[in-house]
Amino acid sequence: MENKNVGWLIIGIGIVIVIMVLIFNSTLKELATTCCGCGGSCSMSDTVSVQTWISLCIATLIIIIGIFLILTKPKEKIIVKKIKERKKKLDLSGLDKKEKRAIELLQKENNVMFQSELIEKLEIGKVGMTRLLDKLESKQFIERKRRGMNNIVILKD
């Protein structure tokens, strides 16, 4: 629900409370005058007027809260639009066959793969893989990150 709608609802409730207080006030004053033989100067009559003023003050406060809600601006909604990134084609022309194959494997695996998986899929030894990844890293194609006892190879965009 919006602030304005809640504000109008609260103002309506406040008005209903004021009407009820005034109706009860008139009834209580009649009872006080009939029960008390003094007229309007007895303690019961004074208590009724104090209770009426307190009730009207509370109802006024409720109405003020409703007005405040109507006049306040709702919080602005921040809409974040995701822009689809166009994947740029990597220029693989300066790479040899093993380097191209490593890049293709990384592209198939969402640009991230463990170094040990690359070793298995390319069927290269650890030393050969390290040299291959060193070359690709120096050419700014990949990035390696240490994860425990293994490396993660990330294809750069």
N, C-alpha and C positions, 0 to 999 in steps of 0.2 A: 504494500500500500504506500502511496506517496505521502509526503509530509502534509500537503494541502488537504487531502482527504481525511487524514487522521486529525488535523487541526479542526476541520469543520465538525467532525464527529465529537471531539472533545468540547467544542463550543456548544453544540447541541445538548450534550450531557450537562454542562454547566448551567444552561438555561432551564433545563428540566429541574435541576437541583434548586435553583432560585425560586421557581414556581412552587415547588413542594415546600420549601422553607416558608414562603409567604402564606401558603394555605395553612400549614401547621401553626404558624405564628398567630394568624387571626383566630383559629380555633382555641389555641392555648390562652389567648388574651380574654376570649369570651368565658372560658372556664375559670380563669383567675378572677375576673370581675364578679362572676356568679357565686364562687366559693368564698371569696373574701368579701366581707361586708364593707371594707374600707374604700372600695373603688379601685383606682389605679395606683395607690401608694403603698401597697403591701409588698413583702419580700418576694412573694410568688410572682408578682407582676414584674419586679426588677430582674428576677432570674430569667423570665421569658424573654425580655428585651436583650439581655446579655447573650443568651443562647442564640437569639435571632441574628445579632450582629456577628457573632463568631461564625455561624453557618453561612451568612452572606459573604463574609470575607473569604472563606474557603471556596465558595462557589465562584467568587470573582477571581481568585487565584487560578482556578481551573480554566476559566474563560481566557485569562491572560496567557496561560500555557498554550491553549488552542490557537490564539492569535499569533503567538510566537512561532508555532509550527507552520502556520499558513504563510507567514512572511519570510521564513528562512528558505534559502535556496537548497535544493537537494545537492548532495555530493555529486560532483561531475564524474561521469563514467569515463574511464580511460580505456580506449579501445586500441588494442595492439593488433596490427595486421601483420601477418607473417608473409613476407615476400619470398616467393619461390626462387631459390638461387639456381641460376643456370650453371650446370656443371660445364666448366670449360674443358675443352679437349686438351689433354696433355700432349706436348710435342715430344714424341718418342724417337725422333729421327736420329738423334746423336747417341742413342743407346745401342749396346750390343744385344745379342739374342737372349742371353740369360737375364739381363737387366729388364728387357721388355717383358719377358715372361713373369718376372717377379712383380712388376707394376700391374700386369693384367690379373694376376692372382689376388693382389691387394684390392683391385677394383671390384672383383667378383665377391669379395668378402667384406663389403661395405667400408673399404679403405682402412681396415684395422685387422691385424693378424699377429699371433705370437710368432717369434722368430723360429721356434722349434717346428711349428707347422710349415713354415716356408722351407725349412731344411728338408722335411719329409717330402713335400710336394715337388720341390725342384730337384730333389735327389742330389744335393750338394753337401759336402762335408762342412763342419763347423768353421774351419779356417776359410774355406772358399766363400761361405755365406757371409762371414764377417767382412771380408774384402769387398764382396758385392754390395753389401749394405753401406759400407764406408763410401764407395763410389757414388751410390744413389743419394746418400746424405750430403756429400760434397756438391752434388749437382742440384741440391734443393728439391728433390723429388719426395724424400721420405724423412721421417723423424723417428728416432728410437727412444723409448722410455723404459726404464728399469722397473720391473715388477717382480720382486722377490728374487728367485734364482733364474728368471727368464726375462727376455726383452719383449716389448710390444712394438711392432713396426706399424707406423701410421703414415698413410699416404697424404701428403700435403695437397691442399687445393690450389 
